[in-house]
Amino acid sequence: MANDIFLLNISGQDKPGLTSTLTGVLAHYDAKVLDIGQANIHNTLSLGILFEIQSGVNSSNVLKDLLFKSYELGIKAKFTPISSNDYEDWVNLQGKNRYIVTLLGKKLSAEQLSRVTQIISDKNLNIDAIKRLTGRTSLVKTTNYQRASIQLSIRGEIKDKSDFTSKIMQVSKDLDIDIAFQEDNMYRRNKRLVCFDMDSTLIQTEVIDELAELAGVGAEVKAITESAMQGEIDFNESFIKRMKLLKGLKEEVLQEVAVRLPITEGARRLIGTLKKYGYKTAILSGGFTYFGHYLQKELDIDYVYANQLEIINGELTGHYLGDIVDGNKKAEYLQEIANKEQIHINQTIAIGDGANDLPMLNLAGLGIAFHAKPKVKDEAQSAISSIGLDGVLYLLGYQDKHIDMID
Protein backbone atom coordinates (compact mmCIF):
# COMPACT_ATOMS: atom_id res chain seq x y z
CA MET A 1 0.00 0.00 0.00
CA ALA A 2 1.25 3.51 -0.83
CA ASN A 3 2.29 5.98 1.83
CA ASP A 4 1.36 9.63 2.36
CA ILE A 5 3.76 12.41 3.37
CA PHE A 6 2.60 15.35 5.50
CA LEU A 7 4.27 18.42 6.96
CA LEU A 8 2.83 19.22 10.39
CA ASN A 9 3.34 22.84 11.51
CA ILE A 10 2.65 23.64 15.15
CA SER A 11 2.53 27.14 16.66
CA GLY A 12 1.53 28.43 20.07
CA GLN A 13 2.75 28.80 23.64
CA ASP A 14 5.48 26.35 24.52
CA LYS A 15 4.89 23.96 27.39
CA PRO A 16 6.52 20.81 28.79
CA GLY A 17 5.54 17.55 27.11
CA LEU A 18 4.22 19.09 23.90
CA THR A 19 6.66 17.39 21.52
CA SER A 20 6.39 14.12 23.44
CA THR A 21 2.59 14.12 23.15
CA LEU A 22 2.55 14.83 19.41
CA THR A 23 5.27 12.31 18.54
CA GLY A 24 3.41 9.81 20.74
CA VAL A 25 0.41 10.11 18.41
CA LEU A 26 2.68 9.54 15.41
CA ALA A 27 4.23 6.52 17.12
CA HIS A 28 0.80 5.00 17.75
CA TYR A 29 0.18 4.91 14.00
CA ASP A 30 3.72 3.75 13.20
CA ALA A 31 4.58 6.96 11.34
CA LYS A 32 8.14 7.56 10.14
CA VAL A 33 9.64 10.98 10.97
CA LEU A 34 11.48 12.28 7.89
CA ASP A 35 12.54 15.62 9.34
CA ILE A 36 11.91 17.75 12.42
CA GLY A 37 12.81 21.29 13.44
CA GLN A 38 11.88 23.62 16.30
CA ALA A 39 12.35 27.25 17.26
CA ASN A 40 11.30 29.04 20.44
CA ILE A 41 11.03 32.82 20.65
CA HIS A 42 9.74 34.40 23.87
CA ASN A 43 8.05 31.12 24.94
CA THR A 44 6.25 30.91 21.61
CA LEU A 45 6.89 27.64 19.81
CA SER A 46 7.20 26.95 16.10
CA LEU A 47 7.56 23.21 15.46
CA GLY A 48 7.67 21.39 12.13
CA ILE A 49 7.48 17.62 11.69
CA LEU A 50 7.67 16.00 8.26
CA PHE A 51 6.35 12.45 8.48
CA GLU A 52 5.39 9.49 6.33
CA ILE A 53 2.28 7.42 7.11
CA GLN A 54 0.50 4.49 5.49
CA SER A 55 -2.30 5.70 3.20
CA GLY A 56 -5.90 4.95 4.07
CA VAL A 57 -7.27 4.59 7.60
CA ASN A 58 -3.96 5.34 9.32
CA SER A 59 -3.49 8.49 7.29
CA SER A 60 -6.90 9.96 8.08
CA ASN A 61 -6.90 8.88 11.74
CA VAL A 62 -3.47 10.30 12.55
CA LEU A 63 -4.54 13.71 11.25
CA LYS A 64 -7.70 13.64 13.37
CA ASP A 65 -5.83 12.61 16.51
CA LEU A 66 -3.13 15.24 15.99
CA LEU A 67 -5.78 17.95 15.58
CA PHE A 68 -7.52 16.77 18.76
CA LYS A 69 -4.29 16.74 20.78
CA SER A 70 -3.38 20.18 19.47
CA TYR A 71 -6.77 21.49 20.61
CA GLU A 72 -6.21 19.97 24.07
CA LEU A 73 -2.78 21.57 24.28
CA GLY A 74 -4.06 24.99 23.17
CA ILE A 75 -1.87 25.16 20.08
CA LYS A 76 -2.54 25.55 16.35
CA ALA A 77 -1.87 22.71 13.92
CA LYS A 78 -1.59 22.95 10.14
CA PHE A 79 -1.08 20.05 7.71
CA THR A 80 0.47 20.30 4.26
CA PRO A 81 0.51 17.23 1.98
CA ILE A 82 3.85 16.69 0.23
CA SER A 83 4.11 14.72 -3.01
CA SER A 84 6.77 12.04 -3.24
CA ASN A 85 8.36 13.86 -6.21
CA ASP A 86 8.61 17.13 -4.26
CA TYR A 87 10.10 15.27 -1.32
CA GLU A 88 12.75 13.57 -3.49
CA ASP A 89 13.64 16.89 -5.15
CA TRP A 90 14.12 18.38 -1.68
CA VAL A 91 16.28 15.44 -0.55
CA ASN A 92 18.51 15.75 -3.61
CA LEU A 93 19.32 19.36 -2.70
CA GLN A 94 20.88 18.46 0.64
CA GLY A 95 24.60 18.99 0.97
CA LYS A 96 24.83 20.91 -2.30
CA ASN A 97 25.75 24.58 -2.63
CA ARG A 98 25.31 25.47 1.02
CA TYR A 99 26.56 28.75 2.48
CA ILE A 100 26.62 30.64 5.75
CA VAL A 101 25.97 34.37 6.05
CA THR A 102 26.80 35.81 9.47
CA LEU A 103 25.60 39.25 10.59
CA LEU A 104 27.55 40.82 13.43
CA GLY A 105 27.28 44.19 15.14
CA LYS A 106 26.58 46.02 18.37
CA LYS A 107 22.89 45.88 17.50
CA LEU A 108 20.95 44.35 14.63
CA SER A 109 18.09 46.23 12.97
CA ALA A 110 15.21 45.17 10.77
CA GLU A 111 16.67 47.25 7.93
CA GLN A 112 19.98 45.39 8.07
CA LEU A 113 18.26 42.01 7.99
CA SER A 114 15.86 43.14 5.27
CA ARG A 115 18.65 44.35 2.96
CA VAL A 116 20.68 41.15 3.35
CA THR A 117 17.73 38.80 2.90
CA GLN A 118 16.59 40.78 -0.17
CA ILE A 119 19.97 40.10 -1.80
CA ILE A 120 19.58 36.41 -0.95
CA SER A 121 16.09 36.41 -2.49
CA ASP A 122 17.24 38.27 -5.61
CA LYS A 123 19.80 35.51 -6.19
CA ASN A 124 17.05 32.84 -5.94
CA LEU A 125 18.61 31.36 -2.83
CA ASN A 126 16.67 29.71 -0.03
CA ILE A 127 17.17 30.38 3.67
CA ASP A 128 17.08 27.00 5.39
CA ALA A 129 17.63 28.21 8.95
CA ILE A 130 18.21 31.34 11.00
CA LYS A 131 20.07 31.01 14.30
CA ARG A 132 20.76 33.63 16.95
CA LEU A 133 24.35 33.25 18.18
CA THR A 134 24.49 35.93 20.87
CA GLY A 135 22.49 35.85 24.10
CA ARG A 136 19.26 37.72 24.69
CA THR A 137 19.64 41.44 25.37
CA SER A 138 17.98 43.14 28.33
CA LEU A 139 16.05 46.33 27.59
CA VAL A 140 16.49 47.47 31.21
CA LYS A 141 20.06 46.61 32.16
CA THR A 142 22.92 48.32 30.35
CA THR A 143 26.10 46.59 29.27
CA ASN A 144 29.53 48.00 28.50
CA TYR A 145 29.99 45.61 25.60
CA GLN A 146 27.03 45.29 23.26
CA ARG A 147 27.10 42.65 20.56
CA ALA A 148 24.53 40.86 18.45
CA SER A 149 24.94 38.14 15.85
CA ILE A 150 22.71 35.89 13.77
CA GLN A 151 23.61 33.18 11.30
CA LEU A 152 21.72 32.46 8.08
CA SER A 153 22.08 29.03 6.48
CA ILE A 154 21.35 29.42 2.77
CA ARG A 155 21.18 27.01 -0.13
CA GLY A 156 21.25 27.28 -3.91
CA GLU A 157 23.49 28.03 -6.84
CA ILE A 158 25.40 31.33 -6.82
CA LYS A 159 26.48 31.93 -10.40
CA ASP A 160 28.48 35.08 -9.64
CA LYS A 161 29.98 34.94 -6.14
CA SER A 162 31.90 38.19 -6.59
CA ASP A 163 28.68 40.08 -7.38
CA PHE A 164 26.91 38.48 -4.41
CA THR A 165 29.80 39.37 -2.09
CA SER A 166 30.01 42.90 -3.49
CA LYS A 167 26.34 43.55 -2.80
CA ILE A 168 26.61 42.21 0.75
CA MET A 169 29.71 44.30 1.44
CA GLN A 170 27.85 47.39 0.22
CA VAL A 171 25.16 46.74 2.84
CA SER A 172 27.94 46.37 5.41
CA LYS A 173 29.30 49.81 4.54
CA ASP A 174 25.88 51.47 4.26
CA LEU A 175 24.46 50.17 7.53
CA ASP A 176 27.54 49.79 9.74
CA ILE A 177 27.38 46.03 10.20
CA ASP A 178 29.84 43.19 9.67
CA ILE A 179 28.69 40.51 7.24
CA ALA A 180 30.65 37.35 6.53
CA PHE A 181 29.91 34.97 3.65
CA GLN A 182 31.41 31.46 3.77
CA GLU A 183 30.89 28.11 2.14
CA ASP A 184 29.32 25.67 4.59
CA ASN A 185 31.81 22.84 4.29
CA MET A 186 33.77 20.53 6.57
CA TYR A 187 36.67 22.98 6.84
CA ARG A 188 34.50 25.78 8.21
CA ARG A 189 33.31 23.54 11.03
CA ASN A 190 36.75 22.07 11.72
CA LYS A 191 39.22 24.94 12.10
CA ARG A 192 42.24 24.10 14.28
CA LEU A 193 44.80 26.92 14.10
CA VAL A 194 44.33 30.67 14.65
CA CYS A 195 47.19 33.11 13.89
CA PHE A 196 47.12 36.70 15.14
CA ASP A 197 48.94 39.82 14.10
CA MET A 198 49.98 41.56 17.32
CA ASP A 199 50.05 45.35 17.03
CA SER A 200 46.59 46.92 16.52
CA THR A 201 45.07 43.44 16.46
CA LEU A 202 45.84 41.44 19.59
CA ILE A 203 46.77 44.68 21.36
CA GLN A 204 45.37 48.14 20.77
CA THR A 205 48.60 49.96 20.07
CA GLU A 206 51.65 49.91 17.81
CA VAL A 207 54.49 49.01 20.17
CA ILE A 208 57.15 50.60 18.00
CA ASP A 209 55.23 53.88 18.23
CA GLU A 210 55.15 53.56 22.04
CA LEU A 211 58.91 52.99 22.12
CA ALA A 212 59.46 55.92 19.77
CA GLU A 213 57.55 58.28 22.07
CA LEU A 214 59.82 57.27 24.95
CA ALA A 215 62.85 57.74 22.70
CA GLY A 216 61.68 61.23 21.71
CA VAL A 217 61.09 60.36 18.04
CA GLY A 218 57.35 59.61 18.21
CA ALA A 219 56.15 61.78 15.33
CA GLU A 220 58.76 60.51 12.88
CA VAL A 221 58.17 56.84 13.65
CA LYS A 222 54.38 57.12 13.72
CA ALA A 223 54.36 58.67 10.25
CA ILE A 224 56.48 55.82 8.86
CA THR A 225 54.29 53.20 10.62
CA GLU A 226 51.06 54.61 9.18
CA SER A 227 52.49 54.78 5.67
CA ALA A 228 53.56 51.13 5.91
CA MET A 229 50.20 49.93 7.26
CA GLN A 230 48.43 51.72 4.41
CA GLY A 231 50.67 49.88 1.95
CA GLU A 232 52.25 53.10 0.69
CA ILE A 233 55.85 52.04 1.37
CA ASP A 234 57.57 48.67 1.63
CA PHE A 235 57.35 47.15 5.11
CA ASN A 236 61.03 46.14 5.26
CA GLU A 237 62.15 49.63 4.30
CA SER A 238 59.90 51.19 6.91
CA PHE A 239 61.04 48.73 9.57
CA ILE A 240 64.74 49.51 9.05
CA LYS A 241 64.06 53.27 9.13
CA ARG A 242 62.09 53.02 12.37
CA MET A 243 64.63 50.74 14.05
CA LYS A 244 67.46 53.24 13.46
CA LEU A 245 65.42 55.94 15.19
CA LEU A 246 65.22 53.78 18.37
CA LYS A 247 69.00 53.64 18.84
CA GLY A 248 70.03 54.33 22.44
CA LEU A 249 66.68 53.48 24.09
CA LYS A 250 67.26 51.77 27.47
CA GLU A 251 66.35 48.07 27.83
CA GLU A 252 64.34 48.63 31.03
CA VAL A 253 61.85 50.69 29.04
CA LEU A 254 60.70 47.51 27.26
CA GLN A 255 59.31 46.00 30.48
CA GLU A 256 57.54 49.26 31.33
CA VAL A 257 55.78 49.16 27.96
CA ALA A 258 55.01 45.42 28.15
CA VAL A 259 53.12 45.52 31.48
CA ARG A 260 50.74 48.20 30.22
CA LEU A 261 49.98 46.77 26.79
CA PRO A 262 46.24 47.33 26.10
CA ILE A 263 44.93 43.87 25.21
CA THR A 264 42.11 44.12 22.67
CA GLU A 265 38.53 43.77 23.85
CA GLY A 266 37.32 40.19 23.41
CA ALA A 267 40.84 38.74 23.08
CA ARG A 268 40.82 36.82 26.36
CA ARG A 269 37.33 35.55 25.65
CA LEU A 270 38.33 34.40 22.17
CA ILE A 271 41.60 32.72 23.13
CA GLY A 272 40.14 31.13 26.27
CA THR A 273 37.39 29.55 24.20
CA LEU A 274 39.78 28.46 21.44
CA LYS A 275 42.03 26.72 23.96
CA LYS A 276 39.02 25.05 25.55
CA TYR A 277 38.11 23.49 22.21
CA GLY A 278 41.66 22.40 21.36
CA TYR A 279 42.76 25.08 18.88
CA LYS A 280 46.41 25.98 18.41
CA THR A 281 47.22 29.70 18.50
CA ALA A 282 50.11 31.81 17.23
CA ILE A 283 51.34 35.39 17.13
CA LEU A 284 52.83 36.26 13.73
CA SER A 285 54.02 39.82 14.06
CA GLY A 286 56.11 42.47 12.40
CA GLY A 287 56.63 43.75 15.96
CA PHE A 288 59.05 42.40 18.52
CA THR A 289 59.57 39.04 20.22
CA TYR A 290 60.02 40.74 23.60
CA PHE A 291 56.35 41.78 23.63
CA GLY A 292 55.15 38.70 21.79
CA HIS A 293 56.60 36.45 24.52
CA TYR A 294 55.02 38.64 27.20
CA LEU A 295 51.62 38.15 25.56
CA GLN A 296 52.35 34.47 25.05
CA LYS A 297 52.52 34.01 28.84
CA GLU A 298 49.62 36.36 29.50
CA LEU A 299 47.21 34.74 27.01
CA ASP A 300 48.56 31.16 26.77
CA ILE A 301 49.62 31.40 23.11
CA ASP A 302 51.35 28.37 21.55
CA TYR A 303 53.71 30.02 19.02
CA VAL A 304 55.37 33.41 18.61
CA TYR A 305 57.22 34.63 15.50
CA ALA A 306 58.33 38.27 15.47
CA ASN A 307 61.41 40.47 15.09
CA GLN A 308 64.23 40.34 17.64
CA LEU A 309 65.73 43.57 18.90
CA GLU A 310 69.51 43.82 19.18
CA ILE A 311 70.47 44.99 22.68
CA ILE A 312 74.07 45.69 23.72
CA ASN A 313 75.11 47.05 27.14
CA GLY A 314 71.46 47.57 28.09
CA GLU A 315 70.61 49.76 25.08
CA LEU A 316 68.89 49.21 21.73
CA THR A 317 71.45 49.45 18.94
CA GLY A 318 68.94 50.43 16.25
CA HIS A 319 69.44 47.03 14.58
CA TYR A 320 67.66 43.65 14.66
CA LEU A 321 68.70 40.00 14.69
CA GLY A 322 67.71 37.47 12.04
CA ASP A 323 65.27 37.96 9.18
CA ILE A 324 62.65 40.70 9.14
CA VAL A 325 59.17 39.27 9.75
CA ASP A 326 57.31 40.94 6.89
CA GLY A 327 54.09 39.92 5.16
CA ASN A 328 55.63 37.05 3.21
CA LYS A 329 57.37 35.72 6.34
CA LYS A 330 54.05 35.72 8.19
CA ALA A 331 52.52 33.55 5.46
CA GLU A 332 55.55 31.24 5.58
CA TYR A 333 55.25 30.83 9.35
CA LEU A 334 51.51 30.14 9.04
CA GLN A 335 52.23 27.31 6.61
CA GLU A 336 55.13 26.08 8.76
CA ILE A 337 52.99 25.82 11.91
CA ALA A 338 50.18 24.12 9.99
CA ASN A 339 52.63 21.55 8.63
CA LYS A 340 54.15 20.94 12.06
CA GLU A 341 50.74 20.44 13.65
CA GLN A 342 49.51 18.38 10.66
CA ILE A 343 46.70 20.85 10.02
CA HIS A 344 45.30 21.43 6.51
CA ILE A 345 45.72 25.04 5.40
CA ASN A 346 41.94 25.30 4.96
CA GLN A 347 41.61 24.61 8.69
CA THR A 348 43.54 27.78 9.57
CA ILE A 349 42.46 31.31 10.46
CA ALA A 350 44.58 34.46 10.17
CA ILE A 351 43.62 37.79 11.74
CA GLY A 352 45.29 41.14 11.08
CA ASP A 353 44.79 44.81 10.33
CA GLY A 354 47.63 45.99 8.07
CA ALA A 355 48.77 45.59 4.49
CA ASN A 356 51.62 43.33 5.64
CA ASP A 357 48.99 40.89 6.95
CA LEU A 358 47.40 40.31 3.54
CA PRO A 359 49.67 37.39 2.48
CA MET A 360 48.68 35.35 5.53
CA LEU A 361 45.03 36.47 5.37
CA ASN A 362 44.83 35.27 1.77
CA LEU A 363 46.66 32.01 2.48
CA ALA A 364 44.55 30.96 5.48
CA GLY A 365 41.31 29.04 5.15
CA LEU A 366 39.63 32.08 6.73
CA GLY A 367 41.33 35.48 6.62
CA ILE A 368 39.79 38.17 8.82
CA ALA A 369 40.59 41.88 8.56
CA PHE A 370 40.16 43.16 12.11
CA HIS A 371 39.35 46.88 12.47
CA ALA A 372 41.58 47.12 9.45
CA LYS A 373 42.78 49.71 6.98
CA PRO A 374 40.48 50.17 3.92
CA LYS A 375 42.91 48.42 1.56
CA VAL A 376 43.00 45.36 3.84
CA LYS A 377 39.20 45.21 4.29
CA ASP A 378 38.71 45.38 0.53
CA GLU A 379 41.07 42.46 -0.13
CA ALA A 380 40.38 40.16 2.85
CA GLN A 381 37.82 37.33 2.83
CA SER A 382 36.00 38.63 5.92
CA ALA A 383 36.14 41.66 8.19
CA ILE A 384 35.21 42.56 11.76
CA SER A 385 34.94 46.26 12.51
CA SER A 386 31.96 46.54 14.84
CA ILE A 387 32.98 44.61 17.98
CA GLY A 388 35.99 42.93 19.61
CA LEU A 389 38.09 39.91 18.74
CA ASP A 390 35.53 37.48 20.14
CA GLY A 391 33.50 38.26 17.02
CA VAL A 392 35.67 35.59 15.37
CA LEU A 393 33.79 32.97 17.40
CA TYR A 394 30.49 33.94 15.80
CA LEU A 395 31.99 33.60 12.33
CA LEU A 396 32.83 30.02 13.35
CA GLY A 397 29.22 29.42 14.39
CA TYR A 398 29.70 29.40 18.15
CA GLN A 399 26.83 30.55 20.35
CA ASP A 400 27.26 32.45 23.61
CA LYS A 401 26.35 29.36 25.60
CA HIS A 402 29.47 27.66 24.17
CA ILE A 403 31.81 30.60 24.82
CA ASP A 404 33.85 31.43 27.92
CA MET A 405 32.53 34.75 29.19
CA ILE A 406 35.90 36.01 30.53
CA ASP A 407 37.61 39.13 29.21
C-alpha positions, 0 to 999 in steps of 0.5 A: 500500500502507498504511503502519504507524506505530510508536513505538520506545523505547530505554533503556540505557547510552549509547554513541557511535554508538547513534543512528546505528546505529538510524537506519541500520536505519530508513534501510535500509527507507526509513522516515520519521521522524515525531518523535524525542526523547532524554534522558540522565541519568547516562549512561543513555539514553532515546530515542524514535523515532516512524516510518512504514514500508510495511506488509508485509515492510518493516514486519516486517523493520525490527522484527526488525533493530531488535531484533537491533541493540538486542541487539548494543548491549546496550540494551532496545527496545520497540515500540508501534503507533500508529493513524493516527487517534491520530497525527493527533489528536496532530498537531492538538494541536501549537501549541495551549494550550502553557504553561511551568512553571518551578521555581526554588530553592536545591534541588529536592525530590521533594515539590516536584515531586510537588505541582506535577505533581499539580496539572498532572495534576488539571487534565488537562494533559499534560507534553510535556517536562521540562528541567533548566536548571541544571548538575549539582550535586556532592555532594562540593564545596560552593558559596557559591551554590546554585541549581536549576531545571527547566522543564516544558512542558505542554499542554492546556486550562486552563479556570480559569487563576486557580485553576491559578495560585493552587494553584501559588502555594500550593505555592510558599509551602508548600515555599519554592520559586519557581514561574513559569507562562507561556504558551509563545508567541513573545513568551516566547522573544523578549524584548528589553528588561529594566527594573530597579528599583534600590534593593533590586532591582539593589542590596541597599540603599535608598540614601535610607536610607544617605544618611539615616544619614549625615545623622543622620536614619536612623530617621525616613527608614527608617520612611517608606521602609518604609511607602511600599514596603508601599503604606501611604502615597503614594510622592510624599508619602513622597519629599518628606518624606524629601528634606526630611530630607536637607537640608544633606548634603554632596555628597562623601558621595554618592560615598562611598555610590556606591562601596560599593553592594552589587550584588545577587547574580546581577546581573552574571551576568544583565546580562552574559548579556542584553547578550551576546544583544542585550537592551536594559537600563534602570534605572527608579528612584524613587531618584537619578540620581547612583547610577543613572549610577554603576551604568550605568557599572558594569554597562553599562546602556543607560538610566537614569531616576530622580530628580535631587537639587538640589545648591547650594554642595556641599550637598543642598537637600532638594529635587529637580529635574524630575518625581518618578519614581513608579510611574506614571512608571516605567510611562511610561518603560518604554513610552517605551523600548519605543517608541524601540527599536521593541520590542513591550510583550509583549517587555519584562520589568520587575523590582522589589520595591516597591508603586511597581513594580507599574504597570511590572510589570503593564504589561510582558510579564513582570513579576517581583517580586524578593524583594518585599513580600507585596503585590507578590508577590501582584499580580505575574505571577511572583516570585523569592525563593529565589535571585539576579537571574540566576534571571530567565534560567531563567524565560526558558528559558536553561540554564547552558551558555548563561549567562555565569558571572561575578558 
